[in-house]
């Protein structure tokens, strides 16, 4: 079961083909398949890249974990009202 992502949650991102480095961050904004994250905790060797990104980046949901769980976008309010 995947976790429904919410703004303000602390998440983890692991280095992958399309992610340059691992870090922990905070969800700032949620898009259809990705989220804007503030980069909070990272290795000191990645400091230059983090500074270049102004401590923010957009990451696909497939690369985000919340307490080890995969994440999904929240359901739109219209879908919630139909149930």
HUGIUR-V362158 format. One record per residue. N is the residue number from 1. RES is the residue in three letters. SS is DSSP state (H for helix, E for strand, - for the rest). PSI is psi in whole degrees, -180 to 180 (999 if undefined). Layout:
<<N	RES	SS	PSI> <N	RES	SS	PSI>>
This chain:
<<1	UNK	-	129> <2	UNK	-	149> <3	UNK	E	135> <4	UNK	E	113> <5	UNK	-	145> <6	UNK	-	151> <7	UNK	-	137> <8	UNK	-	-11> <9	UNK	-	148> <10	UNK	E	129> <11	UNK	E	167> <12	UNK	E	144> <13	UNK	E	128> <14	UNK	-	147> <15	UNK	-	137> <16	UNK	E	-176> <17	UNK	-	-40> <18	UNK	-	12> <19	UNK	E	122> <20	UNK	-	-29> <21	UNK	-	160> <22	UNK	-	145> <23	UNK	E	167> <24	UNK	E	144> <25	UNK	E	-178> <26	UNK	E	135> <27	UNK	E	122> <28	UNK	E	-40> <29	UNK	E	146> <30	UNK	E	130> <31	UNK	-	-173> <32	UNK	-	-49> <33	UNK	-	9> <34	UNK	E	176> <35	UNK	E	147> <36	UNK	E	123> <37	UNK	E	142> <38	UNK	E	130> <39	UNK	E	112> <40	UNK	E	-47> <41	UNK	E	125> <42	UNK	E	165> <43	UNK	-	144> <44	UNK	H	-27> <45	UNK	H	-16> <46	UNK	H	6> <47	UNK	H	-40> <48	UNK	H	-45> <49	UNK	H	-40> <50	UNK	H	-42> <51	UNK	H	-40> <52	UNK	H	-35> <53	UNK	-	-2> <54	UNK	-	34> <55	UNK	-	23> <56	UNK	E	148> <57	UNK	E	157> <58	UNK	E	128> <59	UNK	E	138> <60	UNK	E	146> <61	UNK	H	-33> <62	UNK	H	-19> <63	UNK	H	2> <64	UNK	E	137> <65	UNK	E	138> <66	UNK	E	110> <67	UNK	-	42> <68	UNK	-	-7> <69	UNK	E	150> <70	UNK	E	159> <71	UNK	E	156> <72	UNK	E	162> <73	UNK	-	150> <74	UNK	-	150> <75	UNK	-	139> <76	UNK	-	150> <77	UNK	H	-34> <78	UNK	H	-41> <79	UNK	H	-38> <80	UNK	H	-39> <81	UNK	H	-28> <82	UNK	H	-24> <83	UNK	-	999>>
